[in-house]
């Protein structure tokens, strides 16, 4: 056997081996980068799929809700209006009974749109114009008390229509961020989700409907404490209870709020 003691031969062999190892390592790093890119793309696709699936779920639930319970919601609005008008209209007024009848006819007509699959912005605005016309006929300062109550009850109906996805308020394209009503945004949008328990409740309802007991088990909250948070979300129109003691579901407003928060989080935390 012949041994080659020339160090240059050993150096060439070493460099060749090292080059192969480095080439293999670089190839592996390239494959890892490509794999990470593919995984990121798959995660993005999966997130979009989940969002679409959730939206389909919400649309299906809201569709069933409108079909099966819209009449009950409309009747409940009318009964609430009867009670609230009687309690809050001005007393000792000669026109009280006549105005009560006119107001109830107005609110009964508007409540019927809760049963509709879609209510246009033009319809809503036409009712607002009717209220302005009725108000112009009220000559006494104390008429304000009654009309404020009618306006509140009408807006409550509109909130329900929006929660059920029946009515979509047309955005003002000329509106600027500086013109947003801060108090309204905080009360109706930010405050309801600015609590970890309420945010978790909203997230859980975006996946499936849940009973009060389910929510209690999930959050660890009980009794009046849990009811406080549930009512915050209900009053904001982000969740609904199908009927007394029934399951809670996320509304169209609640789902869109959740998706907007998700998109905002991705935007500010890329």
C-alpha positions as CSV (number, residue, x, y, z in Angstrom):
1,X,0.0,0.0,0.0
2,X,1.3,3.4,-1.0
3,X,0.8,6.4,1.4
4,X,0.8,9.9,0.0
5,X,2.3,12.2,2.5
6,X,1.9,15.3,0.4
7,X,-0.1,17.8,2.6
8,X,-1.6,19.5,-0.5
9,X,-3.4,16.3,-1.4
10,X,-5.0,16.1,2.1
11,X,-5.9,19.8,2.0
12,X,-7.6,19.4,-1.4
13,X,-9.6,16.5,0.0
14,X,-10.6,18.5,3.1
15,X,-11.7,21.5,1.0
16,X,-13.7,19.2,-1.2
17,X,-15.4,17.5,1.7
18,X,-16.0,20.9,3.4
19,X,-17.5,22.3,0.2
20,X,-19.9,19.4,0.0
21,X,-21.0,19.8,3.6
22,X,-21.5,23.6,3.1
23,X,-23.4,23.0,-0.1
24,X,-25.6,20.5,1.6
25,X,-26.1,22.9,4.6
26,X,-27.0,25.7,2.2
27,X,-29.4,23.5,0.4
28,X,-31.1,22.5,3.7
29,X,-31.4,26.2,4.7
30,X,-33.0,27.0,1.4
31,X,-35.4,24.1,1.8
32,X,-36.2,25.3,5.4
33,X,-37.0,28.8,4.1
34,X,-39.2,27.4,1.4
35,X,-40.9,25.2,3.9
36,X,-41.5,28.2,6.3
37,X,-43.0,30.2,3.4
38,X,-45.3,27.3,2.5
39,X,-46.4,26.9,6.2
40,X,-47.1,30.7,6.4
41,X,-49.2,30.5,3.3
42,X,-51.0,27.4,4.6
43,X,-51.7,29.2,7.9
44,X,-53.1,32.2,6.0
45,X,-55.3,30.0,3.8
46,X,-56.5,28.1,6.9
47,X,-57.3,31.4,8.7
48,X,-59.3,32.6,5.7
49,X,-61.1,29.2,5.5
50,X,-62.0,29.4,9.2
51,X,-63.3,32.9,8.8
52,X,-65.4,31.9,5.8
53,X,-66.6,28.8,7.6
54,X,-67.5,30.9,10.6
55,X,-69.3,33.5,8.4
56,X,-71.3,30.7,6.8
57,X,-72.1,29.4,10.2
58,X,-73.2,32.8,11.4
59,X,-75.2,33.4,8.3
60,X,-76.9,30.0,8.7
61,X,-77.8,30.6,12.4
62,X,-79.0,34.1,11.6
63,X,-81.1,32.8,8.7
64,X,-82.7,30.2,11.0
65,X,-83.2,32.8,13.7
66,X,-84.9,35.3,11.3
67,X,-87.1,32.5,9.9
68,X,-88.2,30.9,13.2
69,X,-88.1,33.8,15.6
70,X,-88.6,37.1,13.7
71,X,-92.3,37.1,14.5
72,X,-91.6,36.7,18.2
73,X,-89.0,39.5,18.1
74,X,-91.5,41.8,16.4
75,X,-94.3,41.0,18.8
76,X,-91.9,41.5,21.8
77,X,-90.9,44.9,20.4
78,X,-94.6,45.9,20.2
79,X,-95.4,44.7,23.7
80,X,-92.3,46.5,25.1
81,X,-93.4,49.7,23.3
82,X,-96.9,49.5,24.8
83,X,-95.4,49.3,28.3
84,X,-92.7,51.9,27.9
85,X,-95.0,54.5,26.2
86,X,-97.6,54.2,28.9
87,X,-94.8,54.7,31.5
88,X,-92.9,57.5,29.9
89,X,-95.5,59.7,28.0
90,X,-96.5,63.0,29.6
91,X,-99.3,62.7,32.1
92,X,-102.3,65.1,32.3
93,X,-102.3,65.9,28.6
94,X,-105.6,66.1,26.7
95,X,-103.9,64.6,23.6
96,X,-102.2,61.7,25.5
97,X,-104.6,58.9,24.4
98,X,-104.8,60.1,20.8
99,X,-101.0,60.5,20.5
100,X,-100.5,57.1,22.2
101,X,-102.6,55.5,19.4
102,X,-100.7,57.3,16.6
103,X,-97.3,56.4,18.2
104,X,-98.3,52.7,18.6
105,X,-99.5,52.5,15.0
106,X,-96.2,53.9,13.9
107,X,-94.2,51.5,16.0
108,X,-96.3,48.5,15.0
109,X,-95.7,49.3,11.3
110,X,-91.9,49.7,11.8
111,X,-91.7,46.5,13.9
112,X,-93.1,44.5,11.0
113,X,-89.9,45.0,9.1
114,X,-88.1,42.8,11.6
115,X,-89.8,39.9,9.8
116,X,-88.3,41.0,6.4
117,X,-85.2,39.5,5.0
118,X,-83.8,42.9,4.1
119,X,-84.6,46.5,4.9
120,X,-83.2,49.3,2.8
121,X,-81.7,52.5,4.1
122,X,-84.4,54.4,2.2
123,X,-87.2,52.7,4.2
124,X,-85.5,53.6,7.5
125,X,-85.0,57.2,6.4
126,X,-88.6,57.4,5.3
127,X,-89.7,56.5,8.8
128,X,-87.4,59.1,10.3
129,X,-89.0,61.7,8.0
130,X,-92.4,60.6,9.3
131,X,-91.3,61.2,12.9
132,X,-90.1,64.7,11.9
133,X,-93.5,65.4,10.3
134,X,-95.3,64.1,13.4
135,X,-93.1,66.2,15.7
136,X,-93.7,69.4,13.7
137,X,-97.4,69.0,14.5
138,X,-96.7,68.9,18.2
139,X,-97.0,72.5,19.4
140,X,-96.2,72.0,23.1
141,X,-92.7,71.9,24.7
142,X,-93.7,68.8,26.7
143,X,-94.3,66.9,23.4
144,X,-90.5,66.5,23.4
145,X,-90.8,63.9,26.2
146,X,-93.2,61.7,24.2
147,X,-91.3,62.0,21.0
148,X,-88.0,61.2,22.6
149,X,-89.5,58.0,23.9
150,X,-90.9,57.1,20.4
151,X,-87.5,57.8,18.9
152,X,-85.7,55.6,21.5
153,X,-88.1,52.7,20.8
154,X,-87.7,53.1,17.0
155,X,-83.9,53.1,17.3
156,X,-84.1,50.0,19.5
157,X,-86.0,48.3,16.6
158,X,-83.2,49.4,14.2
159,X,-80.5,48.0,16.5
160,X,-82.3,44.7,16.5
161,X,-82.6,44.7,12.7
162,X,-78.9,45.4,12.4
163,X,-78.1,42.6,14.9
164,X,-80.1,40.2,12.8
165,X,-78.5,41.4,9.6
166,X,-81.8,42.6,8.2
167,X,-80.6,46.2,8.0
168,X,-77.2,47.4,7.0
169,X,-76.6,51.1,7.6
170,X,-75.2,52.9,4.6
171,X,-71.8,54.4,5.4
172,X,-71.2,58.0,4.6
173,X,-68.3,58.1,2.1
174,X,-67.5,61.7,3.1
175,X,-67.1,60.8,6.8
176,X,-63.8,61.3,8.4
177,X,-62.2,59.6,11.4
178,X,-62.4,62.9,13.2
179,X,-66.1,63.0,12.8
180,X,-66.7,59.7,14.6
181,X,-68.8,60.1,17.7
182,X,-66.3,59.1,20.4
183,X,-68.8,58.4,23.2
184,X,-70.9,56.2,20.9
185,X,-67.9,54.3,19.6
186,X,-66.6,53.6,23.1
187,X,-70.0,52.6,24.5
188,X,-71.3,50.5,21.6
189,X,-68.1,49.1,20.2
190,X,-65.0,49.3,22.3
191,X,-66.2,48.9,25.9
192,X,-68.2,45.7,25.2
193,X,-65.0,43.9,24.0
194,X,-62.5,45.7,26.3
195,X,-62.7,42.9,28.8
196,X,-61.0,39.5,28.5
197,X,-64.1,37.5,29.7
198,X,-66.5,39.3,27.3
199,X,-64.0,39.0,24.4
200,X,-63.6,35.3,25.1
201,X,-67.4,34.9,25.2
202,X,-67.7,36.6,21.8
203,X,-64.9,34.4,20.3
204,X,-66.6,31.2,21.6
205,X,-70.0,32.2,20.1
206,X,-68.3,32.8,16.7
207,X,-67.8,29.0,16.6
208,X,-71.1,27.7,18.0
209,X,-74.1,28.7,20.0
210,X,-73.8,28.2,23.8
211,X,-76.1,28.1,26.8
212,X,-75.7,30.3,29.9
213,X,-74.2,27.2,31.7
214,X,-71.8,26.6,28.8
215,X,-70.5,30.2,29.1
216,X,-70.2,29.9,32.9
217,X,-68.2,26.8,32.6
218,X,-65.9,28.3,29.9
219,X,-65.3,31.6,31.7
220,X,-65.4,30.4,35.3
221,X,-67.9,33.2,36.1
222,X,-71.1,32.6,38.0
223,X,-74.5,34.2,38.6
224,X,-74.7,38.0,38.6
225,X,-71.1,38.4,37.6
226,X,-71.6,36.5,34.4
227,X,-75.0,38.0,33.8
228,X,-73.3,41.5,33.9
229,X,-70.9,40.6,31.1
230,X,-73.5,38.8,29.0
231,X,-75.8,41.9,29.3
232,X,-73.0,44.2,28.2
233,X,-72.6,42.2,25.0
234,X,-76.4,41.9,24.5
235,X,-77.1,45.6,25.1
236,X,-74.3,46.4,22.5
237,X,-76.1,44.2,20.0
238,X,-73.2,41.8,19.7
239,X,-74.9,38.7,20.9
240,X,-78.6,37.5,21.2
241,X,-80.5,35.0,23.2
242,X,-82.8,32.9,20.9
243,X,-85.6,33.1,23.5
244,X,-85.9,33.2,27.3
245,X,-83.5,30.6,28.7
246,X,-82.4,29.7,25.2
247,X,-78.9,29.5,23.6
248,X,-76.9,32.6,23.0
249,X,-75.6,33.4,19.5
250,X,-73.3,35.9,18.0
251,X,-74.9,38.6,15.9
252,X,-73.8,40.0,12.5
253,X,-72.4,43.1,14.4
254,X,-70.6,40.9,16.9
255,X,-69.0,38.8,14.2
256,X,-67.9,41.8,12.1
257,X,-66.5,43.4,15.3
258,X,-64.5,40.2,16.0
259,X,-63.2,40.1,12.4
260,X,-62.3,43.8,12.5
261,X,-60.3,43.3,15.7
262,X,-58.5,40.3,14.2
263,X,-57.5,42.3,11.1
264,X,-56.4,45.2,13.2
265,X,-54.3,42.9,15.3
266,X,-52.6,41.5,12.2
267,X,-52.1,45.0,10.9
268,X,-50.4,46.5,13.9
269,X,-48.5,43.2,14.8
270,X,-47.3,41.9,11.4
